[in-house]
Amino acid sequence: MRNPFAAILLASVTLAMAATTQPYDESADARAGIRAAQAEAQKSKVQVLVVFGANWCADCKFLDIAFKDGPSAALIAKNFKVVKVNVGRFDQNVDIAESFGVPLKSGIPAAAVLSEQGKVLYATRPGELSAARSMGEKGIYNFVTRVATQAK
């Protein structure tokens, strides 16, 4: 490149993109993650929120941010141990979602709420969270409030 500023800018952007953490650990053992969350939930007397999604999914990323930093964050922290399960291109951990009654074919993100013992208390309806960006933070907060109340 002739312009040193452009080269530095390009390198900075590339490094920033590489440093960005993805919400779903593509190499994680989902079953082990769920077991660990259940163990923590038993100690904390909360439920387990299993969120199915993928790093390529913009709605999954939006939901992850809303759960961490939006109005829902305090509600999530108070009521749930969260475990995120990567579904890849619908070729990973699909059997886990099916075992919880979560309809991945209708879109992701999708979720299930489990009791401390692993009993399914709630599973998202088809496509319920798949438009998380359109729902916005208020819609996601309403969803979390409803699910936290229903799943008790």
ZIDA-V988497 format. One record per residue. OMEGA is omega in whole degrees, 0 to 359 (NA if undefined). NEAR is the number of other ideal C-beta (glycine too) atoms within 12 Angstrom. D_CENTER is the distance of its C-alpha to the mean C-alpha in Angstrom with 2 decimals. Layout:
<<OMEGA,NEAR,D_CENTER> <OMEGA,NEAR,D_CENTER>>
This chain:
<<180,10,40.39> <184,6,43.26> <181,9,41.35> <178,10,40.18> <179,11,38.00> <179,12,36.12> <179,13,35.68> <179,13,34.32> <179,14,31.93> <179,15,30.67> <180,15,30.25> <180,14,28.38> <179,14,25.92> <179,13,25.42> <179,12,24.85> <179,12,22.40> <180,12,20.31> <182,11,20.54> <181,10,19.60> <179,13,16.38> <178,16,13.53> <183,21,10.82> <184,33,7.16> <178,31,7.44> <186,22,10.66> <179,22,12.68> <183,14,15.29> <172,24,13.58> <186,17,15.06> <180,31,12.34> <178,20,15.05> <178,17,16.14> <179,27,12.79> <177,32,12.68> <180,22,16.37> <179,20,16.02> <178,33,13.53> <178,28,16.09> <178,19,18.90> <180,21,17.55> <178,30,16.92> <179,19,20.51> <184,12,21.89> <182,18,20.13> <176,15,20.72> <179,28,17.24> <179,37,14.90> <176,39,11.88> <179,46,8.59> <182,45,7.12> <180,52,3.95> <180,49,5.76> <181,44,6.01> <183,35,8.47> <179,26,9.95> <188,18,12.61> <181,32,10.73> <179,21,11.57> <177,32,9.79> <178,35,6.34> <179,26,7.82> <179,29,9.29> <180,46,6.57> <179,37,5.31> <180,24,9.09> <179,32,9.82> <183,35,8.03> <191,22,9.96> <183,16,13.09> <179,26,13.70> <181,21,15.66> <187,37,12.80> <181,22,12.38> <179,17,15.51> <178,26,14.83> <182,32,11.51> <182,19,13.51> <190,18,16.43> <189,30,15.15> <160,38,12.27> <185,31,11.42> <172,39,7.70> <180,39,7.12> <183,38,4.68> <179,42,7.08> <177,36,8.58> <179,35,10.75> <176,25,12.90> <184,16,15.24> <178,23,14.89> <178,12,16.94> <173,26,14.81> <178,38,13.65> <180,24,14.60> <179,17,16.95> <178,32,14.43> <180,35,12.74> <181,19,16.38> <177,22,17.48> <180,34,15.21> <181,23,16.45> <184,38,13.31> <182,25,14.88> <183,40,13.12> <179,16,16.39> <176,20,15.93> <177,30,13.03> <4,44,9.34> <176,46,6.73> <186,44,7.85> <172,47,7.62> <174,40,10.38> <181,40,11.99> <173,36,14.39> <178,25,17.51> <181,24,18.53> <177,14,20.44> <178,24,17.77> <179,19,19.07> <178,25,16.83> <182,28,17.27> <171,32,15.18> <181,31,13.54> <175,37,12.56> <180,20,15.65> <176,17,16.08> <187,20,14.41> <180,30,13.47> <187,42,10.34> <176,30,11.41> <184,25,13.36> <180,38,11.04> <179,21,13.43> <178,17,16.35> <183,24,15.16> <183,20,15.14> <180,24,14.37> <179,16,16.94> <178,24,15.61> <177,36,12.11> <178,24,14.15> <177,21,16.33> <182,37,13.66> <178,39,12.41> <181,21,16.16> <182,21,17.13> <179,32,14.72> <179,26,15.63> <182,16,19.22> <188,17,19.24> <181,29,17.67> <NA,17,20.35>>
